[in-house]
């Protein structure tokens, strides 16, 4: 995440280790995930123009990620975040934690090889990110949204960015219908259905809403079982379905009007300098995690000072700021979330 810098990709501002936990500091997206907004206010699904508007932002972020050699691997409504102003971006905490475990295994092997070649010298490897071959062969994601080639690889070549496009197709259906196809099945049956059966198709909603041919066509294109036949993110952005997409002001008025900020419902604000900064909270999926909320208006320098003070107060093992020297584009709170067991770091 640290090497990605795009308005439609959640920015990693800083990271540090506390005990056996890796903490990641990002801008706070006050409305949480699209999934949490839907569960509370739109359980039957969203209007077609709202779906197009949200997913256009997702595709802009995904186009950037793919262009820079990344694969998101877990695109779904729960990983699409939205601010109070209607700004949409991709986040991916669950997969980041899984990547960490694989990356640590890889670096342990690398470190052993370096020590051996140096005659036993303790040489620490440089941690730049997971190698492409490791990232593209790891079984990561959520079954409902995972591509057939991820669930049942046919060879040792793994998968590529087209696996994300399958997830885009499933997410389009999720936003339109309120849940992904096969959602009621247990994980193993989801896997078998995805691998063996024809791909799902978008049908008109049970509540009587009818979807356009363009919408059904774009879903079908994404859900081709032949990965090379799927369009790229850039090609999808030119699809006629996304010509109706609106901006953040539209999403604020049509999706978020009357929706309270997430923080007011399940997060307590944390004052600067408080000795009770670490608090339990519940995410949109019901998962429990710990978080810190940083005060607004601090900018990157203030964030670094605050995080450094927190590191000293809580006897944190390490702290590292993000690579950019500029303040984040969006003003407001920052949030630090405990992501994974990092005891081996």
C-alpha positions in Angstrom: 0.0 0.0 0.0 2.8 2.4 0.8 4.0 2.6 -2.8 0.5 3.4 -4.1 -0.5 7.1 -4.4 -3.9 7.6 -6.1 -7.1 9.4 -4.9 -9.1 6.2 -5.4 -6.7 4.0 -3.4 -6.6 4.3 0.4 -3.3 5.9 1.3 -1.0 4.3 3.8 0.4 7.3 5.8 2.4 5.4 8.4 2.9 2.1 10.0 4.4 0.8 13.3 4.6 -2.3 15.4 3.2 -2.6 18.9 3.9 -5.9 20.7 2.9 -8.5 18.2 0.6 -6.3 16.1 1.2 -4.3 13.0 -0.6 -1.0 13.0 -1.4 0.9 9.8 -2.3 4.6 9.7 -4.6 5.8 7.0 -7.1 8.7 6.3 -10.3 8.1 8.2 -13.2 7.4 5.8 -16.1 8.6 7.9 -18.9 6.5 6.3 -17.0 3.3 6.4 -17.6 0.7 3.7 -20.2 0.6 1.0 -21.3 -2.7 2.5 -22.0 -1.2 5.9 -24.0 1.7 4.2 -26.0 -0.9 2.3 -26.7 -3.1 5.3 -28.1 -0.2 7.2 -30.0 1.7 4.5 -30.1 -0.2 1.2 -30.4 -3.9 2.0 -32.1 -4.6 -1.3 -29.4 -3.0 -3.4 -28.6 0.4 -5.0 -29.9 2.2 -8.0 -28.1 1.5 -11.3 -26.6 5.0 -11.6 -25.3 4.8 -8.0 -23.7 1.4 -8.8 -22.0 2.9 -11.9 -20.8 5.9 -9.9 -19.2 3.9 -7.1 -17.6 1.3 -9.4 -16.2 4.0 -11.7 -14.1 5.2 -8.8 -13.2 1.6 -8.0 -12.0 1.0 -11.6 -9.9 4.2 -11.6 -8.1 2.9 -8.5 -7.9 -0.6 -9.9 -6.5 0.7 -13.2 -3.7 2.4 -11.2 -3.0 -0.6 -9.1 -2.7 -2.9 -12.1 -0.6 -0.4 -14.0 1.8 -0.4 -11.1 2.1 -4.2 -11.0 -0.4 -4.9 -8.2 -3.3 -7.3 -7.9 -6.0 -6.3 -5.3 -7.3 -9.8 -4.8 -10.3 -9.0 -2.6 -12.6 -6.5 -4.3 -16.0 -6.4 -2.7 -18.4 -3.8 -1.2 -16.8 -4.3 2.2 -13.4 -3.1 0.8 -14.8 -0.1 -0.9 -14.7 2.9 1.5 -16.5 6.2 1.3 -16.1 9.5 3.1 -18.8 11.9 4.3 -18.1 13.9 1.1 -18.9 11.0 -1.1 -15.3 10.3 -2.0 -14.8 6.6 -2.8 -11.5 4.6 -2.6 -10.3 1.0 -2.4 -9.1 -0.4 0.9 -7.8 -3.9 1.6 -6.9 -4.7 5.2 -7.8 -8.4 5.3 -5.7 -9.3 2.3 -2.9 -7.1 3.5 -2.7 -9.2 6.7 -2.6 -12.4 4.6 0.0 -11.0 2.4 2.1 -10.2 5.5 2.2 -13.8 6.5 3.3 -15.0 3.1 5.8 -12.2 2.8 7.3 -13.0 6.2 7.8 -16.6 5.2 9.5 -15.5 1.9 11.8 -13.1 3.8 12.8 -15.7 6.3 13.9 -17.9 3.4 15.7 -15.0 1.8 17.4 -14.1 5.1 18.7 -17.6 5.5 20.1 -17.6 2.0 21.9 -14.3 2.6 23.4 -15.5 5.8 24.6 -18.6 4.1 26.2 -16.8 1.2 27.9 -14.3 3.7 29.4 -17.1 5.7 27.0 -16.8 8.6 26.8 -13.0 8.8 23.5 -11.7 10.0 22.3 -9.8 7.0 18.7 -8.5 7.1 16.9 -8.5 3.8 15.3 -5.4 2.3 11.5 -5.6 2.6 10.0 -3.9 -0.4 6.9 -6.0 -0.9 5.8 -9.4 -1.9 7.4 -10.8 -5.1 5.0 -11.0 -8.0 5.2 -14.8 -8.3 4.3 -15.2 -4.6 1.4 -12.7 -4.8 0.0 -14.3 -7.9 -0.1 -17.8 -6.5 -1.5 -17.3 -3.0 -5.0 -18.4 -2.2 -6.4 -15.1 -1.0 -9.8 -13.5 -1.1 -13.4 -14.2 -0.2 -15.0 -17.2 -1.9 -18.1 -15.5 -3.3 -15.9 -12.9 -5.1 -13.0 -15.1 -6.1 -12.3 -16.0 -9.7 -12.3 -19.7 -10.9 -8.6 -19.7 -11.7 -7.9 -18.5 -8.1 -10.1 -21.2 -6.5 -8.8 -24.0 -8.7 -5.5 -23.2 -10.5 -5.0 -25.2 -13.7 -1.2 -24.9 -13.7 1.8 -23.4 -11.9 1.5 -20.0 -13.5 -1.0 -18.7 -11.0 -3.3 -15.8 -11.9 -3.0 -12.2 -13.0 -4.9 -8.9 -12.7 -7.8 -10.4 -14.6 -8.8 -12.2 -11.4 -9.7 -8.7 -10.0 -12.0 -8.1 -13.0 -14.0 -11.2 -12.1 -14.4 -9.8 -8.6 -15.6 -6.5 -10.1 -18.3 -8.4 -11.9 -19.5 -10.1 -8.7 -19.3 -6.7 -6.8 -21.5 -5.1 -9.5 -24.1 -7.7 -8.8 -23.6 -7.3 -5.0 -24.3 -3.6 -5.2 -27.3 -4.0 -7.4 -29.0 -6.9 -5.5 -27.7 -6.3 -1.9 -25.7 -9.5 -1.8 -23.4 -11.5 -4.1 -24.6 -14.6 -6.0 -24.2 -17.8 -4.0 -24.1 -15.8 -0.7 -26.4 -18.3 1.1 -24.2 -21.3 0.3 -21.4 -22.6 2.5 -17.8 -21.9 1.3 -17.1 -25.3 -0.2 -20.3 -25.2 -2.3 -19.5 -21.7 -3.4 -16.1 -22.9 -4.6 -17.5 -25.9 -6.4 -20.3 -23.8 -8.0 -17.8 -21.2 -9.2 -15.4 -23.7 -10.7 -17.8 -26.1 -12.3 -20.9 -24.2 -13.2 -21.4 -21.4 -15.8 -20.8 -17.9 -14.4 -23.8 -16.1 -12.8 -25.7 -13.6 -14.8 -27.5 -10.4 -13.6 -31.2 -10.8 -13.6 -33.9 -8.2 -12.8 -34.2 -7.6 -9.0 -36.8 -9.6 -7.0 -38.3 -6.3 -5.9 -39.3 -5.4 -9.4 -36.3 -3.3 -10.5 -35.2 -3.9 -14.0 -31.6 -3.5 -15.1 -30.4 -2.1 -18.4 -28.8 -4.2 -21.1 -25.6 -2.3 -20.7 -25.5 -3.3 -17.0 -26.1 -7.0 -17.8 -23.5 -6.9 -20.6 -20.8 -5.4 -18.4 -21.4 -8.0 -15.7 -21.2 -10.8 -18.3 -18.0 -9.4 -19.7 -16.3 -9.4 -16.3 -17.5 -12.9 -15.5 -16.0 -14.7 -18.4 -14.4 -18.0 -17.2 -11.6 -17.4 -19.7 -9.3 -14.8 -18.0 -7.8 -13.4 -21.1 -11.3 -12.7 -22.5 -12.1 -10.4 -19.6 -11.8 -6.6 -20.2 -9.1 -4.6 -18.4 -10.0 -1.9 -15.9 -9.2 0.7 -18.5 -11.5 -1.0 -21.1 -14.3 -1.2 -18.6 -14.1 2.5 -17.9 -14.9 3.1 -21.6 -17.9 0.7 -21.4 -21.3 2.4 -22.1 -22.6 1.4 -18.7 -20.2 3.8 -16.9 -21.1 6.7 -19.1 -23.9 7.4 -16.6 -21.5 7.6 -13.6 -21.7 10.7 -11.5 -19.2 12.3 -9.1 -18.8 12.5 -5.3 -21.4 15.2 -4.9 -24.0 13.0 -6.4 -23.1 10.1 -4.1 -23.2 12.4 -1.1 -26.7 13.5 -1.9 -28.2 10.2 -3.3 -26.4 7.6 -1.1 -25.3 9.4 2.1 -28.2 11.9 2.7 -29.5 11.2 6.2 -26.8 8.5 6.8 -25.0 9.3 10.1 -21.2 9.2 10.2 -19.8 5.8 11.2 -17.9 7.3 14.1 -21.0 8.5 15.8 -22.5 5.0 16.0 -19.6 2.9 17.2 -16.4 4.9 17.7 -15.4 7.2 20.5 -13.4 10.2 19.6 -9.9 10.2 21.1 -8.4 13.4 22.4 -4.8 14.2 21.8 -2.5 13.1 24.6 -5.2 10.8 26.1 -3.9 7.8 28.0 -6.9 5.7 26.8 -6.1 5.9 23.1 -6.5 2.2 22.2 -10.1 1.2 22.0 -12.1 -1.7 20.7 -14.4 -1.1 17.8 -16.6 -3.1 15.3 -16.2 -2.9 11.6 -18.9 -3.1 9.0 -18.6 -6.9 8.8 -18.9 -7.3 12.6 -15.2 -8.0 13.0 -13.7 -6.7 16.2 -10.5 -4.7 15.9 -8.5 -2.1 17.7 -7.9 1.4 16.5 -6.7 4.9 17.3 -8.3 8.0 16.0 -5.9 10.9 15.3 -7.0 14.5 15.8 -8.1 16.5 12.6 -6.0 19.3 11.0 -2.7 17.9 12.1 -1.2 17.2 8.6 1.6 14.7 8.1 4.0 16.4 10.4 1.5 16.5 13.2 0.6 12.9 12.5 4.2 11.8 12.8 4.6 13.8 16.1 1.5 12.3 17.5 2.3 8.8 16.5 5.9 9.2 17.8 4.5 10.4 21.1 2.1 7.4 21.2 5.0 5.1 20.4 6.9 6.4 23.4 3.9 6.4 25.7 2.8 2.8 24.8 6.4 1.5 24.4 5.9 0.6 20.8 8.7 -1.4 19.2 9.0 0.6 16.0 7.4 3.3 13.9 7.8 4.3 10.2 6.2 7.1 8.3 5.0 6.9 4.7 7.3 8.0 1.9 5.6 11.3 0.9 6.5 14.5 2.6 3.2 16.2 1.7 0.1 16.3 3.8 -2.8 14.1 2.7 -5.2 15.6 0.3 -8.3 15.1 2.4 -8.5 17.0 5.7 -9.9 15.2 8.8 -9.1 12.4 11.1 -6.5 9.7 10.7 -7.2 6.2 11.9 -4.7 3.5 12.9 -6.0 -0.1 12.7 -4.3 -3.2 14.1 -3.9 -5.4 11.1 -2.0 -8.6 11.9 0.2 -10.6 14.2 3.6 -9.1 13.5 5.6 -10.8 16.2 8.1 -12.2 13.8 9.0 -8.8 12.3 
